[in-house]
């Protein structure tokens, strides 16, 4: 599974806190999904990051 951060990101950092294995904050203050494929052991954390995004900026290829 892959996750993507769209242009709606407001840079709150919740995704990076929920799942730092997949999401990170850039110098510009927005989030990116840093993994091409989400490791199976963090799938739940990545899904929590997606559902917790206040502006629905996280998408996946599910």
mmCIF file of the N, C-alpha and C atoms, coordinates in Angstrom:
data_MODEL
# 
_entry.id   MODEL 
# 
loop_
_atom_site.group_PDB 
_atom_site.id 
_atom_site.type_symbol 
_atom_site.label_atom_id 
_atom_site.label_alt_id 
_atom_site.label_comp_id 
_atom_site.label_asym_id 
_atom_site.label_entity_id 
_atom_site.label_seq_id 
_atom_site.pdbx_PDB_ins_code 
_atom_site.Cartn_x 
_atom_site.Cartn_y 
_atom_site.Cartn_z 
_atom_site.occupancy 
_atom_site.B_iso_or_equiv 
_atom_site.pdbx_formal_charge 
_atom_site.auth_seq_id 
_atom_site.auth_comp_id 
_atom_site.auth_asym_id 
_atom_site.auth_atom_id 
_atom_site.pdbx_PDB_model_num 
ATOM 1   N N  . UNK A 1 1  ? 0.847  -1.174 0.000  1.00 0.00 ? 1  UNK A N  1 
ATOM 2   C CA . UNK A 1 1  ? 0.000  0.000  0.000  1.00 0.00 ? 1  UNK A CA 1 
ATOM 3   C C  . UNK A 1 1  ? 0.889  1.232  0.000  1.00 0.00 ? 1  UNK A C  1 
ATOM 4   N N  . UNK A 1 2  ? 0.432  2.260  -0.684 1.00 0.00 ? 2  UNK A N  1 
ATOM 5   C CA . UNK A 1 2  ? 1.138  3.532  -0.744 1.00 0.00 ? 2  UNK A CA 1 
ATOM 6   C C  . UNK A 1 2  ? 0.238  4.638  -0.225 1.00 0.00 ? 2  UNK A C  1 
ATOM 7   N N  . UNK A 1 3  ? 0.835  5.606  0.441  1.00 0.00 ? 3  UNK A N  1 
ATOM 8   C CA . UNK A 1 3  ? 0.123  6.790  0.904  1.00 0.00 ? 3  UNK A CA 1 
ATOM 9   C C  . UNK A 1 3  ? 0.702  8.016  0.219  1.00 0.00 ? 3  UNK A C  1 
ATOM 10  N N  . UNK A 1 4  ? -0.155 9.013  0.014  1.00 0.00 ? 4  UNK A N  1 
ATOM 11  C CA . UNK A 1 4  ? 0.230  10.258 -0.623 1.00 0.00 ? 4  UNK A CA 1 
ATOM 12  C C  . UNK A 1 4  ? -0.348 11.414 0.176  1.00 0.00 ? 4  UNK A C  1 
ATOM 13  N N  . UNK A 1 5  ? 0.363  12.523 0.223  1.00 0.00 ? 5  UNK A N  1 
ATOM 14  C CA . UNK A 1 5  ? -0.142 13.731 0.864  1.00 0.00 ? 5  UNK A CA 1 
ATOM 15  C C  . UNK A 1 5  ? -0.465 14.722 -0.250 1.00 0.00 ? 5  UNK A C  1 
ATOM 16  N N  . UNK A 1 6  ? -1.718 15.159 -0.311 1.00 0.00 ? 6  UNK A N  1 
ATOM 17  C CA . UNK A 1 6  ? -2.125 16.067 -1.386 1.00 0.00 ? 6  UNK A CA 1 
ATOM 18  C C  . UNK A 1 6  ? -1.889 17.530 -0.995 1.00 0.00 ? 6  UNK A C  1 
ATOM 19  N N  . UNK A 1 7  ? -2.271 18.430 -1.873 1.00 0.00 ? 7  UNK A N  1 
ATOM 20  C CA . UNK A 1 7  ? -2.024 19.865 -1.689 1.00 0.00 ? 7  UNK A CA 1 
ATOM 21  C C  . UNK A 1 7  ? -2.846 20.505 -0.574 1.00 0.00 ? 7  UNK A C  1 
ATOM 22  N N  . UNK A 1 8  ? -3.746 19.755 0.028  1.00 0.00 ? 8  UNK A N  1 
ATOM 23  C CA . UNK A 1 8  ? -4.564 20.301 1.116  1.00 0.00 ? 8  UNK A CA 1 
ATOM 24  C C  . UNK A 1 8  ? -3.815 20.376 2.439  1.00 0.00 ? 8  UNK A C  1 
ATOM 25  N N  . UNK A 1 9  ? -2.629 19.786 2.508  1.00 0.00 ? 9  UNK A N  1 
ATOM 26  C CA . UNK A 1 9  ? -1.868 19.730 3.760  1.00 0.00 ? 9  UNK A CA 1 
ATOM 27  C C  . UNK A 1 9  ? -1.666 21.130 4.338  1.00 0.00 ? 9  UNK A C  1 
ATOM 28  N N  . UNK A 1 10 ? -1.965 21.252 5.647  1.00 0.00 ? 10 UNK A N  1 
ATOM 29  C CA . UNK A 1 10 ? -1.786 22.526 6.343  1.00 0.00 ? 10 UNK A CA 1 
ATOM 30  C C  . UNK A 1 10 ? -0.560 22.505 7.262  1.00 0.00 ? 10 UNK A C  1 
ATOM 31  N N  . UNK A 1 11 ? 0.164  21.385 7.270  1.00 0.00 ? 11 UNK A N  1 
ATOM 32  C CA . UNK A 1 11 ? 1.390  21.306 8.039  1.00 0.00 ? 11 UNK A CA 1 
ATOM 33  C C  . UNK A 1 11 ? 1.212  21.152 9.530  1.00 0.00 ? 11 UNK A C  1 
ATOM 34  N N  . UNK A 1 12 ? 0.127  20.549 9.960  1.00 0.00 ? 12 UNK A N  1 
ATOM 35  C CA . UNK A 1 12 ? -0.118 20.405 11.405 1.00 0.00 ? 12 UNK A CA 1 
ATOM 36  C C  . UNK A 1 12 ? 0.828  19.394 12.064 1.00 0.00 ? 12 UNK A C  1 
ATOM 37  N N  . UNK A 1 13 ? 1.335  18.436 11.299 1.00 0.00 ? 13 UNK A N  1 
ATOM 38  C CA . UNK A 1 13 ? 2.291  17.470 11.833 1.00 0.00 ? 13 UNK A CA 1 
ATOM 39  C C  . UNK A 1 13 ? 1.690  16.257 12.501 1.00 0.00 ? 13 UNK A C  1 
ATOM 40  N N  . UNK A 1 14 ? 0.374  16.141 12.543 1.00 0.00 ? 14 UNK A N  1 
ATOM 41  C CA . UNK A 1 14 ? -0.246 14.997 13.215 1.00 0.00 ? 14 UNK A CA 1 
ATOM 42  C C  . UNK A 1 14 ? 0.140  13.671 12.570 1.00 0.00 ? 14 UNK A C  1 
ATOM 43  N N  . UNK A 1 15 ? 0.229  13.643 11.255 1.00 0.00 ? 15 UNK A N  1 
ATOM 44  C CA . UNK A 1 15 ? 0.568  12.387 10.578 1.00 0.00 ? 15 UNK A CA 1 
ATOM 45  C C  . UNK A 1 15 ? 1.992  11.953 10.921 1.00 0.00 ? 15 UNK A C  1 
ATOM 46  N N  . UNK A 1 16 ? 2.913  12.903 10.962 1.00 0.00 ? 16 UNK A N  1 
ATOM 47  C CA . UNK A 1 16 ? 4.301  12.583 11.289 1.00 0.00 ? 16 UNK A CA 1 
ATOM 48  C C  . UNK A 1 16 ? 4.439  12.103 12.731 1.00 0.00 ? 16 UNK A C  1 
ATOM 49  N N  . UNK A 1 17 ? 3.595  12.619 13.603 1.00 0.00 ? 17 UNK A N  1 
ATOM 50  C CA . UNK A 1 17 ? 3.614  12.149 14.993 1.00 0.00 ? 17 UNK A CA 1 
ATOM 51  C C  . UNK A 1 17 ? 2.989  10.765 15.105 1.00 0.00 ? 17 UNK A C  1 
ATOM 52  N N  . UNK A 1 18 ? 1.918  10.513 14.351 1.00 0.00 ? 18 UNK A N  1 
ATOM 53  C CA . UNK A 1 18 ? 1.215  9.232  14.425 1.00 0.00 ? 18 UNK A CA 1 
ATOM 54  C C  . UNK A 1 18 ? 1.995  8.102  13.763 1.00 0.00 ? 18 UNK A C  1 
ATOM 55  N N  . UNK A 1 19 ? 2.698  8.423  12.680 1.00 0.00 ? 19 UNK A N  1 
ATOM 56  C CA . UNK A 1 19 ? 3.399  7.380  11.932 1.00 0.00 ? 19 UNK A CA 1 
ATOM 57  C C  . UNK A 1 19 ? 4.677  7.948  11.302 1.00 0.00 ? 19 UNK A C  1 
ATOM 58  N N  . UNK A 1 20 ? 5.710  8.180  12.116 1.00 0.00 ? 20 UNK A N  1 
ATOM 59  C CA . UNK A 1 20 ? 6.948  8.759  11.586 1.00 0.00 ? 20 UNK A CA 1 
ATOM 60  C C  . UNK A 1 20 ? 7.690  7.838  10.620 1.00 0.00 ? 20 UNK A C  1 
ATOM 61  N N  . UNK A 1 21 ? 7.323  6.563  10.615 1.00 0.00 ? 21 UNK A N  1 
ATOM 62  C CA . UNK A 1 21 ? 7.950  5.627  9.678  1.00 0.00 ? 21 UNK A CA 1 
ATOM 63  C C  . UNK A 1 21 ? 7.530  5.902  8.236  1.00 0.00 ? 21 UNK A C  1 
ATOM 64  N N  . UNK A 1 22 ? 6.398  6.582  8.059  1.00 0.00 ? 22 UNK A N  1 
ATOM 65  C CA . UNK A 1 22 ? 5.861  6.833  6.721  1.00 0.00 ? 22 UNK A CA 1 
ATOM 66  C C  . UNK A 1 22 ? 5.815  8.321  6.382  1.00 0.00 ? 22 UNK A C  1 
ATOM 67  N N  . UNK A 1 23 ? 5.439  9.156  7.345  1.00 0.00 ? 23 UNK A N  1 
ATOM 68  C CA . UNK A 1 23 ? 5.233  10.582 7.081  1.00 0.00 ? 23 UNK A CA 1 
ATOM 69  C C  . UNK A 1 23 ? 6.308  11.419 7.748  1.00 0.00 ? 23 UNK A C  1 
ATOM 70  N N  . UNK A 1 24 ? 6.713  12.467 7.044  1.00 0.00 ? 24 UNK A N  1 
ATOM 71  C CA . UNK A 1 24 ? 7.678  13.409 7.621  1.00 0.00 ? 24 UNK A CA 1 
ATOM 72  C C  . UNK A 1 24 ? 7.326  14.814 7.168  1.00 0.00 ? 24 UNK A C  1 
ATOM 73  N N  . UNK A 1 25 ? 7.817  15.768 7.928  1.00 0.00 ? 25 UNK A N  1 
ATOM 74  C CA . UNK A 1 25 ? 7.590  17.168 7.611  1.00 0.00 ? 25 UNK A CA 1 
ATOM 75  C C  . UNK A 1 25 ? 8.770  17.697 6.808  1.00 0.00 ? 25 UNK A C  1 
ATOM 76  N N  . UNK A 1 26 ? 8.480  18.477 5.788  1.00 0.00 ? 26 UNK A N  1 
ATOM 77  C CA . UNK A 1 26 ? 9.534  19.064 4.965  1.00 0.00 ? 26 UNK A CA 1 
ATOM 78  C C  . UNK A 1 26 ? 9.982  20.393 5.564  1.00 0.00 ? 26 UNK A C  1 
ATOM 79  N N  . UNK A 1 27 ? 11.054 20.941 5.020  1.00 0.00 ? 27 UNK A N  1 
ATOM 80  C CA . UNK A 1 27 ? 11.518 22.261 5.454  1.00 0.00 ? 27 UNK A CA 1 
ATOM 81  C C  . UNK A 1 27 ? 10.493 23.340 5.149  1.00 0.00 ? 27 UNK A C  1 
ATOM 82  N N  . UNK A 1 28 ? 9.641  23.082 4.161  1.00 0.00 ? 28 UNK A N  1 
ATOM 83  C CA . UNK A 1 28 ? 8.585  24.032 3.804  1.00 0.00 ? 28 UNK A CA 1 
ATOM 84  C C  . UNK A 1 28 ? 7.400  23.963 4.759  1.00 0.00 ? 28 UNK A C  1 
ATOM 85  N N  . UNK A 1 29 ? 7.424  23.008 5.705  1.00 0.00 ? 29 UNK A N  1 
ATOM 86  C CA . UNK A 1 29 ? 6.364  22.916 6.699  1.00 0.00 ? 29 UNK A CA 1 
ATOM 87  C C  . UNK A 1 29 ? 5.147  22.118 6.282  1.00 0.00 ? 29 UNK A C  1 
ATOM 88  N N  . UNK A 1 30 ? 5.289  21.285 5.258  1.00 0.00 ? 30 UNK A N  1 
ATOM 89  C CA . UNK A 1 30 ? 4.188  20.410 4.857  1.00 0.00 ? 30 UNK A CA 1 
ATOM 90  C C  . UNK A 1 30 ? 4.639  18.963 4.979  1.00 0.00 ? 30 UNK A C  1 
ATOM 91  N N  . UNK A 1 31 ? 3.682  18.068 5.028  1.00 0.00 ? 31 UNK A N  1 
ATOM 92  C CA . UNK A 1 31 ? 3.993  16.649 5.181  1.00 0.00 ? 31 UNK A CA 1 
ATOM 93  C C  . UNK A 1 31 ? 4.198  15.986 3.824  1.00 0.00 ? 31 UNK A C  1 
ATOM 94  N N  . UNK A 1 32 ? 5.014  14.942 3.842  1.00 0.00 ? 32 UNK A N  1 
ATOM 95  C CA . UNK A 1 32 ? 5.164  14.069 2.681  1.00 0.00 ? 32 UNK A CA 1 
ATOM 96  C C  . UNK A 1 32 ? 5.144  12.632 3.173  1.00 0.00 ? 32 UNK A C  1 
ATOM 97  N N  . UNK A 1 33 ? 4.769  11.737 2.293  1.00 0.00 ? 33 UNK A N  1 
ATOM 98  C CA . UNK A 1 33 ? 4.871  10.303 2.587  1.00 0.00 ? 33 UNK A CA 1 
ATOM 99  C C  . UNK A 1 33 ? 6.236  9.875  2.086  1.00 0.00 ? 33 UNK A C  1 
ATOM 100 N N  . UNK A 1 34 ? 7.097  9.488  2.998  1.00 0.00 ? 34 UNK A N  1 
ATOM 101 C CA . UNK A 1 34 ? 8.496  9.244  2.653  1.00 0.00 ? 34 UNK A CA 1 
ATOM 102 C C  . UNK A 1 34 ? 8.783  7.823  2.179  1.00 0.00 ? 34 UNK A C  1 
ATOM 103 N N  . UNK A 1 35 ? 7.822  6.929  2.262  1.00 0.00 ? 35 UNK A N  1 
ATOM 104 C CA . UNK A 1 35 ? 8.022  5.540  1.845  1.00 0.00 ? 35 UNK A CA 1 
ATOM 105 C C  . UNK A 1 35 ? 7.267  5.267  0.561  1.00 0.00 ? 35 UNK A C  1 
ATOM 106 N N  . UNK A 1 36 ? 7.883  4.526  -0.330 1.00 0.00 ? 36 UNK A N  1 
ATOM 107 C CA . UNK A 1 36 ? 7.192  4.117  -1.551 1.00 0.00 ? 36 UNK A CA 1 
ATOM 108 C C  . UNK A 1 36 ? 6.118  3.087  -1.217 1.00 0.00 ? 36 UNK A C  1 
ATOM 109 N N  . UNK A 1 37 ? 6.436  2.155  -0.351 1.00 0.00 ? 37 UNK A N  1 
ATOM 110 C CA . UNK A 1 37 ? 5.490  1.139  0.127  1.00 0.00 ? 37 UNK A CA 1 
ATOM 111 C C  . UNK A 1 37 ? 5.493  1.174  1.651  1.00 0.00 ? 37 UNK A C  1 
ATOM 112 N N  . UNK A 1 38 ? 4.324  1.152  2.240  1.00 0.00 ? 38 UNK A N  1 
ATOM 113 C CA . UNK A 1 38 ? 4.209  1.170  3.694  1.00 0.00 ? 38 UNK A CA 1 
ATOM 114 C C  . UNK A 1 38 ? 4.512  -0.223 4.234  1.00 0.00 ? 38 UNK A C  1 
ATOM 115 N N  . UNK A 1 39 ? 5.479  -0.331 5.144  1.00 0.00 ? 39 UNK A N  1 
ATOM 116 C CA . UNK A 1 39 ? 5.768  -1.638 5.750  1.00 0.00 ? 39 UNK A CA 1 
ATOM 117 C C  . UNK A 1 39 ? 4.535  -2.186 6.474  1.00 0.00 ? 39 UNK A C  1 
ATOM 118 N N  . UNK A 1 40 ? 4.330  -3.475 6.394  1.00 0.00 ? 40 UNK A N  1 
ATOM 119 C CA . UNK A 1 40 ? 3.133  -4.077 6.978  1.00 0.00 ? 40 UNK A CA 1 
ATOM 120 C C  . UNK A 1 40 ? 3.026  -3.847 8.482  1.00 0.00 ? 40 UNK A C  1 
ATOM 121 N N  . UNK A 1 41 ? 4.147  -3.715 9.163  1.00 0.00 ? 41 UNK A N  1 
ATOM 122 C CA . UNK A 1 41 ? 4.086  -3.546 10.615 1.00 0.00 ? 41 UNK A CA 1 
ATOM 123 C C  . UNK A 1 41 ? 3.625  -2.150 11.046 1.00 0.00 ? 41 UNK A C  1 
ATOM 124 N N  . UNK A 1 42 ? 3.520  -1.203 10.110 1.00 0.00 ? 42 UNK A N  1 
ATOM 125 C CA . UNK A 1 42 ? 3.030  0.128  10.461 1.00 0.00 ? 42 UNK A CA 1 
ATOM 126 C C  . UNK A 1 42 ? 1.767  0.517  9.686  1.00 0.00 ? 42 UNK A C  1 
ATOM 127 N N  . UNK A 1 43 ? 1.121  -0.449 9.067  1.00 0.00 ? 43 UNK A N  1 
ATOM 128 C CA . UNK A 1 43 ? -0.105 -0.166 8.312  1.00 0.00 ? 43 UNK A CA 1 
ATOM 129 C C  . UNK A 1 43 ? -1.181 0.460  9.197  1.00 0.00 ? 43 UNK A C  1 
ATOM 130 N N  . UNK A 1 44 ? -1.347 -0.044 10.409 1.00 0.00 ? 44 UNK A N  1 
ATOM 131 C CA . UNK A 1 44 ? -2.361 0.505  11.311 1.00 0.00 ? 44 UNK A CA 1 
ATOM 132 C C  . UNK A 1 44 ? -2.045 1.957  11.683 1.00 0.00 ? 44 UNK A C  1 
ATOM 133 N N  . UNK A 1 45 ? -0.778 2.248  11.959 1.00 0.00 ? 45 UNK A N  1 
ATOM 134 C CA . UNK A 1 45 ? -0.382 3.609  12.314 1.00 0.00 ? 45 UNK A CA 1 
ATOM 135 C C  . UNK A 1 45 ? -0.577 4.555  11.130 1.00 0.00 ? 45 UNK A C  1 
ATOM 136 N N  . UNK A 1 46 ? -0.272 4.092  9.927  1.00 0.00 ? 46 UNK A N  1 
ATOM 137 C CA . UNK A 1 46 ? -0.470 4.922  8.735  1.00 0.00 ? 46 UNK A CA 1 
ATOM 138 C C  . UNK A 1 46 ? -1.957 5.202  8.512  1.00 0.00 ? 46 UNK A C  1 
ATOM 139 N N  . UNK A 1 47 ? -2.789 4.203  8.739  1.00 0.00 ? 47 UNK A N  1 
ATOM 140 C CA . UNK A 1 47 ? -4.237 4.387  8.605  1.00 0.00 ? 47 UNK A CA 1 
ATOM 141 C C  . UNK A 1 47 ? -4.759 5.365  9.656  1.00 0.00 ? 47 UNK A C  1 
ATOM 142 N N  . UNK A 1 48 ? -4.215 5.309  10.871 1.00 0.00 ? 48 UNK A N  1 
ATOM 143 C CA . UNK A 1 48 ? -4.608 6.255  11.918 1.00 0.00 ? 48 UNK A CA 1 
ATOM 144 C C  . UNK A 1 48 ? -4.190 7.671  11.540 1.00 0.00 ? 48 UNK A C  1 
ATOM 145 N N  . UNK A 1 49 ? -3.010 7.805  10.939 1.00 0.00 ? 49 UNK A N  1 
ATOM 146 C CA . UNK A 1 49 ? -2.559 9.121  10.488 1.00 0.00 ? 49 UNK A CA 1 
ATOM 147 C C  . UNK A 1 49 ? -3.511 9.671  9.440  1.00 0.00 ? 49 UNK A C  1 
ATOM 148 N N  . UNK A 1 50 ? -3.936 8.814  8.523  1.00 0.00 ? 50 UNK A N  1 
ATOM 149 C CA . UNK A 1 50 ? -4.867 9.245  7.479  1.00 0.00 ? 50 UNK A CA 1 
ATOM 150 C C  . UNK A 1 50 ? -6.205 9.675  8.081  1.00 0.00 ? 50 UNK A C  1 
ATOM 151 N N  . UNK A 1 51 ? -6.748 8.864  8.953  1.00 0.00 ? 51 UNK A N  1 
ATOM 152 C CA . UNK A 1 51 ? -8.060 9.187  9.522  1.00 0.00 ? 51 UNK A CA 1 
ATOM 153 C C  . UNK A 1 51 ? -7.994 10.385 10.467 1.00 0.00 ? 51 UNK A C  1 
ATOM 154 N N  . UNK A 1 52 ? -6.822 10.672 11.020 1.00 0.00 ? 52 UNK A N  1 
ATOM 155 C CA . UNK A 1 52 ? -6.677 11.793 11.932 1.00 0.00 ? 52 UNK A CA 1 
ATOM 156 C C  . UNK A 1 52 ? -6.348 13.115 11.265 1.00 0.00 ? 52 UNK A C  1 
ATOM 157 N N  . UNK A 1 53 ? -6.104 13.093 9.962  1.00 0.00 ? 53 UNK A N  1 
ATOM 158 C CA . UNK A 1 53 ? -5.764 14.336 9.257  1.00 0.00 ? 53 UNK A CA 1 
ATOM 159 C C  . UNK A 1 53 ? -6.966 15.277 9.266  1.00 0.00 ? 53 UNK A C  1 
ATOM 160 N N  . UNK A 1 54 ? -6.807 16.487 9.808  1.00 0.00 ? 54 UNK A N  1 
ATOM 161 C CA . UNK A 1 54 ? -7.947 17.394 9.927  1.00 0.00 ? 54 UNK A CA 1 
ATOM 162 C C  . UNK A 1 54 ? -8.460 17.957 8.602  1.00 0.00 ? 54 UNK A C  1 
ATOM 163 N N  . UNK A 1 55 ? -7.660 17.848 7.539  1.00 0.00 ? 55 UNK A N  1 
ATOM 164 C CA . UNK A 1 55 ? -8.093 18.388 6.237  1.00 0.00 ? 55 UNK A CA 1 
ATOM 165 C C  . UNK A 1 55 ? -8.152 17.311 5.160  1.00 0.00 ? 55 UNK A C  1 
ATOM 166 N N  . UNK A 1 56 ? -8.098 16.046 5.570  1.00 0.00 ? 56 UNK A N  1 
ATOM 167 C CA . UNK A 1 56 ? -8.178 14.915 4.632  1.00 0.00 ? 56 UNK A CA 1 
ATOM 168 C C  . UNK A 1 56 ? -7.155 15.021 3.501  1.00 0.00 ? 56 UNK A C  1 
ATOM 169 N N  . UNK A 1 57 ? -5.927 15.376 3.867  1.00 0.00 ? 57 UNK A N  1 
ATOM 170 C CA . UNK A 1 57 ? -4.867 15.550 2.880  1.00 0.00 ? 57 UNK A CA 1 
ATOM 171 C C  . UNK A 1 57 ? -4.133 14.250 2.553  1.00 0.00 ? 57 UNK A C  1 
ATOM 172 N N  . UNK A 1 58 ? -4.429 13.181 3.275  1.00 0.00 ? 58 UNK A N  1 
ATOM 173 C CA . UNK A 1 58 ? -3.731 11.921 3.066  1.00 0.00 ? 58 UNK A CA 1 
ATOM 174 C C  . UNK A 1 58 ? -4.608 10.969 2.285  1.00 0.00 ? 58 UNK A C  1 
ATOM 175 N N  . UNK A 1 59 ? -4.053 10.467 1.192  1.00 0.00 ? 59 UNK A N  1 
ATOM 176 C CA . UNK A 1 59 ? -4.759 9.525  0.340  1.00 0.00 ? 59 UNK A CA 1 
ATOM 177 C C  . UNK A 1 59 ? -3.929 8.247  0.252  1.00 0.00 ? 59 UNK A C  1 
ATOM 178 N N  . UNK A 1 60 ? -4.591 7.160  -0.129 1.00 0.00 ? 60 UNK A N  1 
ATOM 179 C CA . UNK A 1 60 ? -3.842 5.926  -0.368 1.00 0.00 ? 60 UNK A CA 1 
ATOM 180 C C  . UNK A 1 60 ? -4.317 5.277  -1.652 1.00 0.00 ? 60 UNK A C  1 
ATOM 181 N N  . UNK A 1 61 ? -3.586 4.281  -2.070 1.00 0.00 ? 61 UNK A N  1 
ATOM 182 C CA . UNK A 1 61 ? -3.920 3.604  -3.341 1.00 0.00 ? 61 UNK A CA 1 
ATOM 183 C C  . UNK A 1 61 ? -4.784 2.378  -3.125 1.00 0.00 ? 61 UNK A C  1 
ATOM 184 N N  . UNK A 1 62 ? -5.446 2.318  -1.981 1.00 0.00 ? 62 UNK A N  1 
ATOM 185 C CA . UNK A 1 62 ? -6.310 1.184  -1.643 1.00 0.00 ? 62 UNK A CA 1 
ATOM 186 C C  . UNK A 1 62 ? -7.527 1.111  -2.531 1.00 0.00 ? 62 UNK A C  1 
# 
